[in-house]
Amino acid sequence: MSQQPHGATRGCGCSHPGSSSAVEAAAENTSAASSAAGVAGVAAHPARFAPAHTNPSGEGTLNGSLLPDDVIPNRTDSANTASNGPARLTEQTLGEYRSERTIIRVRAEEPRLYDLVILSSFGGPEGQEDVIPFLRNVTAGRGIPDERLEEVATHYRANGGVSPINEQNRALLAALQQALAERGPHIPITWANRNWKPYVKDVLAEAYENGHRNVLVLATSAYPGYSSCRQYREDYGIALQQLGLEGRMHVGKIRQFFDVPGFARAFADGLKDGLATVREQLAARDSGSLNPRLRIMFCTHSVPTSAANEAGPRGVNYEGGSAYVEKHLQVARAVLSLVRDEAPQLLQNVEWELVYQSRSGPLSMPWLEPDVNDALEALPTPANPAEDGEAPVEGVVLVPLGFVSDHMEVKWDLDTEALDTCERLGVVAVRTPTPGTHPAYVESLRRLIEARVENGVPADLRPERESVLAPSASGQYGWFDECEPDCCKPGRGAEKPVVAEYCTGCTDRSEED
C-alpha cells in the first residue's frame, strides 16, 4: 500500500468522466480556494438503519421502504458550514429539501429528429507511448511540466500504459448498438473522447461530412458538476465554433442520469452480492461474531469544495452544500432502498457513509472529505480496536457510486489502496462492480435516447421520463435536458461556448444545408 499521508496528492488516474480529474485539478491556482477556505464537504457519516420494515420514529420513505434515519455532517465540518441542509433526514426535512426539484420550468425538451448519437467520454491512453501525450491533453494550457505528469503516469505505467476506460466504452457502445437495433429508436451511435482518440472535434467534423445535422450527445457521467456535465457541453460548443458549424448543426445532450432506475439497479445488485460475500467470509472465520458490524462506503471522486459548491443551478440550497454531494446521497439512499425491499436481512447491523477518493492539488485547497482511506482508518476494527470497547467493524463493502465503469481510479484507489488498507486493519472487504454493461443500466440509457428522438410515436404513447426520485415542481422527473445558463459554471476563467443551454425566448438557428 502507498505510504503517503492520506489527504495528500494521490496521483489519480485522470480517467474518471464523472468529475474533475486529479491531475487537472492539481493545476488549479490555490487562490481559488480562498472563497472556500475552511469549508469541507458534508457526507452521511454514518447513517444507521432501523430494523427492516419498521418505522419507529416517522422517518421518510422511498419506494415504500424506510430510509436511513439520519444525515450527519462530516466530522471535518461539524458546523455544517457547507450546507443549509437537514441535520436529520425525516419526512419533514425530506420534503423541505428537494433542492432543484422546486424549479418550476419544464425539464423535458420536445423530441427532435436526431440522426446520430455520440457516446462521449473522458478518454485514456492505449499504450505506454500515449500516457504523457494524453496527460498533456488533460492539462492543456496549465503549464504542468512532464516530470510532474510522470508522477500520475505511474498508475498507467503499472497497467501497461492502458486505461480501462476505452475498452469499457467499446463494450458499452456495442451494448447500446445492440439495444437500439433490437428495441429502437433505430439511430446510429458512435463514440468520441475529450482527451484522446477519437476526439470530439474529429468525430463531429466527420458526422457533418456524412450528412448528420442533429446530433445527440450521451456523456458517460451521471452527476451534475463542471467536469461531469458543463465541460462536455463546452467540448461540443467549442468544436462547433472551431469547425464553423454554429447554426448549421444542432447538438443536444442527454440529461445527467444519476437517478435512472437502471443506474440504481446495477449498484443495488452489486451491493447485495457484496454484502452476502462479506457475510459468508466472516462466517467462515473462527473469530467472527454471530452478528458482525458492517460498513457500506459509497465512494466517489473528490473535487475541490469550491467546484462542488458551483455544481447545479444557482440559488438552490443543496444537502451537503452542493448538487454534486446531494445527488450522490440521494442515489445511495435509492440503492439502499432497493436492497431493503429485496433482501432486508443483508442490512442488519449495517451503517453507511459517502466517502471520497482521488483528490489532488495543494493541501491548502479544501476538497470534499473524508478520503476513503482516512474513513477506514477512523473505524474501530479488529486491528485497531476502540479504547472504549465499541464493537469493531468487521466487514466493509466499497461501492463505486460515482463511476459508471472500471477506470483507473477504481482500479488503483479502491482495488489497490483501499482494499490494502482494509487488509491491514483486519477487515473483510469487497469492491462491488460499476454499472458497465449491466442490462438494466444499458436499458435505461436506451430509454433516455428514446425519450429525445422523434420517431413518429404520438406524445401520449411515448414513455415517461424515469427516476428513482420524486418528480419536480413541473411534474417531471430527472435532471434538465437543457441546463440553466450558470449551471455548474466555474467562478473564474474565460467564457466558453456551450450546447444544451436553456434560453427563454431563443429560437433554434440550426439549419440543414
C-alpha positions, 0 to 999 in steps of 0.5 A: 500500500502507498505510504503517503499521508492520506489527504495528500496528492494521490496521483489519480488516474485522470480517467474518471468522466464523472468529475474533475480529474486529479491531475487537472485539478492539481493545476488549479491556482490555490487562490481559488480556494480562498472563497472556500477556505475552511469549508469541507464537504458534508457526507452521511457519516454514518447513517444507521438503519432501523430494523427492516420494515419498521418505522419507529420514529416517522422517518421518510420513505422511498419506494415504500421502504424506510430510509436511513434515519439520519444525515450527519455532517462530516466530522471535518465540518461539524458546523455544517458550514457547507450546507443549509441542509437537514441535520436529520433526514425525516419526512419533514426535512425530506420534503423541505429539501428537494433542492432543484426539484422546486424549479418550476420550468419544464425539464423535458425538451420536445423530441427532435429528429436526431440522426446520430448519437455520440457516446462521449467520454473522458478518454485514456491512453492505449499504450505506454507511448500515449500516457504523457501525450494524453496527460498533456491533453488533460492539462492543456494550457496549465503549464504542468511540466512532464516530470510532474505528469510522470508522477500520475503516469505511474498508475498507467505505467503499472497497467501497461500504459492502458486505461480501462476506460476505452475498452469499457466504452467499446463494450458499452457502445456495442451494448447500446448498438445492440439495444437500439437495433433490437428495441429502437429508436433505430439511430446510429451511435458512435463514440468520441473522447475529450482527451484522446482518440477519437476526439470530439472535434474529429468525430463531429467534423466527420458526422457533418461530412456524412450528412448528420445535422442533429446530433445527440450527445450521451456523456458517460457521467451521471452527476451534475458538476463542471467536469461531469456535465458543463465541460462536455457541453463546452467540448461540443460548443467549442468544436462547433465554433472551431469547425464553423458549424454554429447554426448549421448543426444542432447538438443536444445532450442527454440529461445527467442520469444519476437517478435512472432506475437502471443506474440504481439497479446495477449498484443495488445488485452489486451491493447485495452480492457484496454484502452476502460475500462479506457475510459468508467470509466472516462466517467462515472465520473462527473469530467472527461474531454471530452478528458482525458490524458492517460498513457500506462506503459509497465512494466517489471522486473528490473535487475541490469544495469550491467546484462542488459548491458551483455544481447545479443551478444557482440559488438552490440550497443543496444537502451537503452544500452542493448538487454534486454531494446531494445527488450522490446521497440521494442515489445511495439512499435509492440503492439502499432502498432497493436492497431493503425491499429485496433482501432486508436481512443483508442490512442488519447491523449495517451503517453507511457513509459517502466517502471520497477518493482521488483528490489532488492539488495543494493541501491548502485547497479544501476538497470534499472529505473524508478520503476513503482511506482516512474513513477506514482508518477512523473505524474501530476494527479488529486491528485497531480496536476502540479504547472504549470497547465499541464493537469493531467493524468487521466487514466493509463493502466499497461501492463505486457510486460515482463511476459508471465503469472500471477506470483507473481510479477504481482500479488503483484507489479502491482495488489497490489502496483501499482494499490494502488498507482494509487488509491491514486493519483486519477487515473483510472487504469487497469492491462491488462492480460499476454499472458497465454493461449491466442490462438494466443500466444499458436499458435505461440509457436506451430509454433516455435516447428514446425519450429525445428522438422523434420517431413518429410515436404520438406524445401520449404513447411515448414513455415517461421520463424515469427516476428513482426520485420524486418528480419536480415542481413541473411534474417531471422527473430527472435532471434538465435536458437543457441546463440553466445558463450558470449551471455548474459554471466555474467562478473564474476563467474565460467564457466558453461556448456551450450546447444544451443551454436553456434560453427563454425566448431563443429560437433554434438557428440550426439549419440543414444545408 
